[in-house]
Amino acid sequence: MPHTPSLTLAKPMRVLLLGSGGREHALADAIKKSPLCAELHCAPGNAGIAEIAECHDVKAEDVAGIVTLVQKLKIDFVVVGGEPPLVAGIVDALAEENILTFGPNQAAAQLEGSKAFMKDVVVSAKIPTAQHEVFTDAESAKANIQQRGVPIVIKTDGLAFGKGVTVAMTLDEARRAVDEAMTDKVFAEAGAKLVIEDYMEGPEVSLFALCDGTRAVCLGAAQDHKRVFDGDEGPNTGGMGAYAPVRIATPGFLQDVIVRFVNPTLVEMQKRGAPFKGILFAGLMVTAQGPKLIEYNIRWGDPETQVIVPRLKTDLLELFYLAAQGKLDEAQPVEFSDDYALCVVMAAKGYPGDYEKGSVIHGLEKASERKGVKVFHAGTKQNSQNEITAYGGRVLNVVGFGPGLKIAQQNAYGAIKNITWPEGFYRRDIGWRELETRGKTQETR
């Protein structure tokens, strides 16, 4: 349970959460527990969120629709889950209506909205990252790839919902990635500009920093599993699972990243007239030369949120509220439980490509009743027979908790055995590298 908040309000707040995924379900679960929350609303939400909040059929990126909804519901505070509404300027639009919102404004949201902008900020702030070049035509991009060789990384400049990055191991794969983005326009305008950068090797770590424009507080780290199949095979996805805490992300490591990566970024954003408030998500590669920044995102990760937020003992809503006001110096210390958490994503067959919608899922109640388990909904809807159906690519997040990573893994996969969904699939090896390493060093946790 969260701590009693140190913040005193005249009355608890009406809160609106924007989004519809597993990340938002985990955030809703934490916000609902806060004594500072009088009412929790969500737009658009999903079938799981609807059990703890009032959901409204307004898309999160529908800026005008959200402003109207906020006025209608007399919302006191808005929490933005994903990046599309932030890049679209939802924070600016709500500020014009004097509605406090957690998340960066449109200018600061460019840190995720444009990878070229993000790289420019990072280089200016002298933050370790892969060398890169930016291209606006396919032939120049291909010539650069030919010159530099493979492996190489090709990224769309704009938002591509987790699908705009190609780690090319062959020249043909790299050229194909350029053609798909620039000639075939698979990612629409997001692929009109490409960032091509050096390939980096090493384990990845996702670090989350709560920022109030001038200060940053670390909210933990997690390890994501991007590849769709066991053994880290197949195409990249939005994330097929995660676990926390991460052994290599020691307190010293986390503090080093805050000091050498996050703080200089906040200073650089201030210089550019775009102070960053919200969650700064640093995707890090731990190379032989030390940690290097892969990219910044401007919101919580998914599925990393599902293994970090449930372990948080500090009142999450209070932290968000103080950060939005630029008052993180007044926040209580951030504390976590000692438990490990491991999330397994259940996705619709065909994901990250084409998949069918509408299949019925059974056994969720039994899975949720298991000790040491939480089931967060992602792409779900309730049909006319009150059955839970699959509506998105990533559909469910089954999270196991325990005093060790192995126990958390066993709890998650044990709960999945209670779920009947022939049209779905999941990786069966989340946490495998970490457990393999621990086994070699005879660590039990």
C-alpha angles and dihedrals in degrees: 000000000000120000119259103271119250090213118097118207129184086239137350116275136251102231129198118199118197120214144053109228140095089271090059092046089055091047092047090051091055097041092049090059094055117104086219090067116087097167130009121206128176134197116231098341127168139249093281096047089049088068092064105023140034107258125210126201097237121118114242092232093051093103097182092045092051092049090052091048092050091052093046094050094040090233118194100193135018125205116196116211107185137035104246096075091043093052088045090058103253092149092054093047093050092045088059086059092047092248114145111229133188109228140060122292120246095271093052091042088070086085085082101016091066123029089193090057091046092051091049091053093047094049091047090051091049093237117162110256141138118288110254148177131205124226135189099183130055099228094054090047092051092047090053091050091050090051097046098038130207152343091052137152124235119192132181111236095225135052114297099165096250095312103088098087125089122186097200118202095178134042091240091054091049094049090047090053090054092049093048092052102037106025105027092033092217089163095039113220092346088077098047088097123038133200112209116192144170119278114249128199131210141071117313125230128189112213123189123206124188107218133191099186097274106027134052132202121191113240096188139269137260140187116240127201108217103174116090100226138053116280091031092286130146133029126334117266136184086271132301098204146335144197138204147238100036118213096220091049094080121171088260092051092049093049091048091054092049091050100041102031114020102037095050088049091055090050092049092049090051089052088054092052093248109104110195119236121173135037116339108199112200114199104204135191113205099215130179086264093053133267117337128186116251094182145315125246123193100222144036116300124246119249093008092071090061092062098038107041098050089055093052113110095183118088104267096197091054091052091050093047094050093045091052089054094047091247106118089134086074094053124112117245116281112247133179134196117253092242125111119229129204124187126202116195117217109205137184114263109265096035129165082033127041118331138173124251131213104045114146122243121209133190100038094127093053092047091050092052093061117109115256094019139111124183115206120192120227116164100014137129134180115239128213090273090056090249122143110245135185113253106160140042096257104041112168138020114206110194124193124196132197148136090272136032093245092054091047089051092049091050093051096048091041090058092049089061087068092056119088113200115136091182092061137075139188141187113265097203108059108155093017098132093049093047091046090053092047089050091055091051091042092240113155100198 
